[in-house]
């Protein structure tokens, strides 16, 4: 009897252990799923750390580059930025320089585009490009460089009405359209495209690097009316129309055409972006807006590879835009 009872006890223990492991596995899977959902929400919900610190494994800042802050009255915060000054900046007396504003992608910050700074610096030193300033603002995560409807992320207003004037007041810039270029990759490409066509009197050159360009009004019309209020631009359709690149480009056609030069590049296997890039390219053609359009064969959403492929001409378009604008 003792042996039988011992065997049954052993079976019960094993069964209990198996059941426990099953519940543990289920709980673990549920925990993982919930964790994945939280990470997904965090990656799509707007947020910002106003002043970032370099990562531990980050390379040193390129020559001539500093990480600094400026005070934003709109958000009552110090806001971080990086700025590159060319080698002759300190010794050139009162000379003024054109500026390239580089907007980082989703999840990035003011340190993200330092590789672009390095490419520019090397090209200036080698004599391929004239001396220019490059500025890397901080746009946060999933803000798309817009003003959020709830007022928490007035990124566009900070950039347009505070940051650019601050740069012009504190550095020897060419503080007008003929001296400003704007560019960006991914979210930065989308943001720079929208800002350039919305404020074409401020920029002479745009380089959209794999920036998804979705038709916002279609997204608004297709959205559940009960959930529109929770979206970045809120429930008011007028907000969406004001920021829809297709509508804004058409509205500002006379201010853009022949004045803002536009270059667009995207990889053919960048499936998350190439569809709207092609659609926006066609929109520009339909409106008769001259532009340069590049599709890079078999390239995905890979910023370093895009830069490597186009490195010898990476800033040629901006330089030509600046030359033409100065000659007007």
C-alpha positions in Angstrom: 0.0 0.0 0.0 2.8 2.4 0.9 4.4 1.8 -2.5 1.1 2.4 -4.3 0.4 5.5 -2.4 3.9 6.7 -3.0 3.5 6.1 -6.8 0.1 8.0 -6.8 1.6 10.8 -4.9 4.5 11.0 -7.4 2.0 11.1 -10.3 0.0 13.8 -8.6 3.2 15.8 -8.1 4.2 15.4 -11.7 0.7 16.3 -12.9 0.7 19.4 -10.7 4.1 20.4 -12.0 3.0 20.0 -15.6 -0.2 22.0 -14.9 1.9 24.6 -13.2 4.3 24.8 -16.1 1.4 25.1 -18.5 -0.1 28.0 -16.5 3.3 29.5 -16.2 3.9 29.3 -19.9 0.5 30.8 -20.6 1.1 33.6 -18.1 4.6 34.2 -19.6 3.1 34.4 -23.1 0.4 36.8 -21.9 3.0 38.9 -20.2 5.2 38.9 -23.3 2.2 39.9 -25.5 1.3 42.7 -23.1 4.9 43.9 -23.1 5.0 43.8 -26.9 1.7 45.9 -27.0 3.2 48.4 -24.6 6.3 48.7 -26.7 4.2 49.1 -29.8 2.2 51.8 -28.2 5.3 53.6 -27.0 6.8 53.5 -30.4 3.7 55.1 -32.0 2.6 57.5 -29.3 4.3 61.0 -29.4 6.8 61.7 -26.7 10.0 63.7 -26.2 13.0 64.1 -23.9 13.8 67.7 -24.4 17.5 67.4 -23.8 19.2 64.1 -24.6 22.6 62.7 -23.6 25.0 60.9 -25.9 24.8 57.1 -25.7 27.6 55.3 -23.9 28.9 53.7 -27.1 28.4 56.7 -29.3 31.3 57.9 -31.4 32.8 61.3 -30.6 31.1 64.3 -32.1 32.5 65.1 -35.6 34.9 68.0 -35.8 33.3 71.4 -35.4 30.2 69.9 -33.8 28.7 70.9 -30.4 25.7 69.7 -28.4 24.0 72.7 -26.9 20.6 73.8 -25.6 18.3 76.8 -26.2 15.3 77.9 -24.1 11.9 77.5 -25.6 9.3 79.9 -24.2 6.5 77.9 -25.8 7.2 74.8 -23.7 9.3 76.6 -21.0 12.0 74.0 -21.4 15.7 73.8 -22.4 15.8 72.0 -25.7 18.8 70.1 -27.0 20.3 70.5 -30.5 23.6 69.8 -32.2 25.3 72.2 -34.6 28.2 71.9 -37.0 30.3 74.9 -37.8 32.7 74.6 -40.8 36.5 74.8 -40.3 36.7 78.4 -41.5 33.8 79.7 -39.3 35.9 81.3 -36.6 38.5 82.8 -38.9 36.2 84.2 -41.5 35.3 87.5 -39.9 31.8 88.6 -40.7 31.1 85.9 -43.4 27.7 84.4 -43.3 26.9 80.8 -44.1 24.0 78.8 -45.5 22.3 76.3 -43.1 21.1 72.8 -43.6 18.4 71.7 -41.0 18.5 67.9 -40.7 15.4 66.3 -39.1 15.9 62.9 -37.5 13.6 59.9 -37.8 11.1 58.3 -35.4 12.8 57.3 -32.1 15.8 59.5 -32.8 17.0 62.7 -31.2 19.5 65.6 -31.8 22.4 63.1 -32.0 20.9 60.8 -34.7 22.3 62.4 -37.8 25.9 62.9 -36.9 27.0 60.6 -39.8 25.5 63.2 -42.1 27.6 65.9 -40.4 30.7 63.8 -40.9 30.0 63.4 -44.6 29.5 67.2 -44.9 32.6 68.0 -43.0 34.8 65.6 -45.1 33.3 67.1 -48.3 34.0 70.6 -47.2 37.6 69.8 -46.2 38.1 68.0 -49.5 36.8 71.1 -51.4 33.8 69.3 -52.9 31.2 71.5 -51.1 31.4 75.1 -49.9 31.4 75.8 -46.2 28.0 75.3 -44.6 26.4 75.1 -41.2 24.4 72.0 -40.3 21.8 72.0 -37.5 20.3 68.9 -35.9 17.1 69.8 -33.9 15.3 67.5 -31.4 11.9 66.4 -32.7 11.0 63.7 -30.3 9.3 60.4 -31.0 6.3 60.0 -33.3 5.6 63.8 -33.4 6.2 64.0 -37.1 7.3 67.6 -36.4 3.7 68.7 -36.1 1.8 70.6 -33.3 -0.3 68.0 -31.5 -3.9 69.0 -31.0 -3.7 68.6 -27.3 -0.9 71.1 -27.0 1.6 68.8 -25.4 4.0 68.6 -28.4 4.1 71.9 -30.2 7.1 70.7 -32.2 6.4 72.7 -35.4 5.9 76.0 -33.6 9.1 75.5 -31.6 11.1 74.7 -34.7 9.6 77.4 -37.0 8.9 80.3 -34.6 11.7 79.8 -32.0 14.5 77.6 -33.1 15.3 78.9 -36.5 15.1 82.5 -35.3 17.4 81.5 -32.4 20.0 80.0 -34.8 19.9 83.1 -37.1 20.3 85.4 -34.0 23.2 83.4 -32.5 25.2 82.3 -35.6 26.3 84.0 -38.7 23.7 82.4 -41.0 22.2 83.7 -44.3 19.0 84.3 -42.5 16.6 84.0 -45.4 15.2 81.5 -47.9 18.2 81.7 -50.2 20.4 80.4 -47.3 18.3 77.6 -45.8 17.9 73.9 -46.8 15.9 71.3 -45.0 16.1 67.5 -45.1 15.5 64.4 -43.1 15.2 60.6 -43.2 11.9 58.7 -42.5 9.9 60.7 -40.0 12.4 63.5 -40.7 11.8 63.2 -44.4 8.1 63.4 -43.9 8.4 66.3 -41.5 10.9 68.2 -43.7 8.6 67.7 -46.7 5.6 69.0 -44.9 7.4 72.0 -43.4 9.1 72.9 -46.7 5.8 73.0 -48.7 4.0 74.7 -45.8 6.6 77.4 -45.4 8.2 77.6 -48.9 9.3 81.2 -48.2 11.7 79.9 -45.6 13.6 77.2 -47.6 15.2 77.0 -51.0 15.9 73.3 -51.0 14.3 70.1 -49.7 15.8 66.6 -49.6 13.2 64.0 -48.5 15.1 60.8 -47.6 12.6 57.9 -47.5 10.0 60.0 -45.8 6.6 58.4 -45.8 4.1 61.0 -47.3 0.6 59.7 -46.4 -2.6 61.4 -47.5 -3.8 62.6 -44.1 -7.3 63.6 -45.2 -7.9 60.1 -46.5 -6.7 58.7 -43.1 -9.0 61.1 -41.3 -12.0 60.2 -43.4 -11.4 56.5 -42.9 -10.8 56.7 -39.2 -13.4 55.8 -36.6 -15.1 59.0 -35.6 -15.1 57.9 -32.0 -11.3 57.6 -31.9 -10.2 60.6 -34.0 -9.9 62.8 -30.9 -7.2 60.5 -29.5 -5.0 60.9 -32.6 -2.1 63.4 -32.9 -4.1 66.0 -34.8 -7.3 65.5 -32.9 -10.9 65.4 -34.1 -11.0 68.7 -36.1 -10.7 67.9 -39.8 -9.2 71.4 -40.4 -6.1 70.4 -38.4 -5.6 67.5 -40.8 -6.2 69.6 -43.9 -3.6 72.1 -42.7 -1.0 69.4 -42.4 -1.9 67.2 -45.4 1.1 67.5 -47.7 -1.0 66.9 -50.8 -3.5 69.6 -49.9 -0.8 72.0 -48.7 1.3 71.6 -51.8 -1.7 72.3 -54.1 -2.7 75.3 -51.9 0.8 76.8 -52.0 1.6 75.9 -55.6 2.4 79.4 -56.7 4.7 79.9 -53.7 6.5 76.6 -54.4 6.8 76.4 -58.1 10.1 77.6 -59.4 11.2 78.6 -55.9 11.5 75.5 -53.7 13.7 72.8 -55.2 12.7 69.3 -54.2 14.7 66.1 -54.2 13.2 62.7 -53.1 15.0 59.4 -52.7 13.7 56.1 -51.5 14.6 52.4 -51.8 12.6 50.1 -54.0 12.2 47.5 -51.2 11.3 50.1 -48.5 7.8 48.8 -48.5 6.6 51.0 -45.6 7.5 54.2 -47.5 7.9 53.7 -51.3 4.1 53.5 -52.0 3.4 57.0 -50.6 6.7 58.3 -52.0 5.6 57.3 -55.5 2.2 58.8 -54.9 3.7 62.1 -53.9 6.1 62.1 -56.8 3.1 61.7 -59.1 1.3 64.5 -57.3 4.2 66.8 -58.0 4.2 65.8 -61.6 0.4 66.4 -61.8 0.9 69.9 -60.4 3.8 70.6 -62.8 6.3 71.0 -59.9 9.8 70.2 -61.2 11.8 68.0 -58.9 14.4 65.2 -58.7 13.2 61.7 -58.0 15.5 58.8 -57.2 14.6 55.1 -56.5 17.5 53.0 -55.2 17.2 49.4 -56.4 16.8 46.7 -53.7 17.4 49.3 -50.9 15.2 48.9 -47.8 14.6 51.4 -45.0 18.3 51.7 -44.4 19.7 55.2 -43.8 23.4 54.3 -43.6 23.2 52.3 -46.8 21.4 55.2 -48.6 24.1 57.6 -47.5 26.8 55.2 -48.6 25.2 54.8 -52.0 24.8 58.5 -52.6 27.8 59.8 -50.5 29.7 61.5 -53.4 26.7 63.6 -54.3 24.9 63.6 -50.9 24.9 67.4 -50.6 25.1 68.3 -54.3 21.4 69.1 -54.6 21.4 71.6 -51.7 24.6 73.2 -53.0 23.0 73.7 -56.5 19.8 75.0 -54.8 21.8 77.5 -52.8 23.7 78.7 -55.9 20.5 79.2 -57.9 18.7 81.0 -55.0 21.7 83.3 -54.5 21.6 84.2 -58.2 17.9 85.2 -58.2 
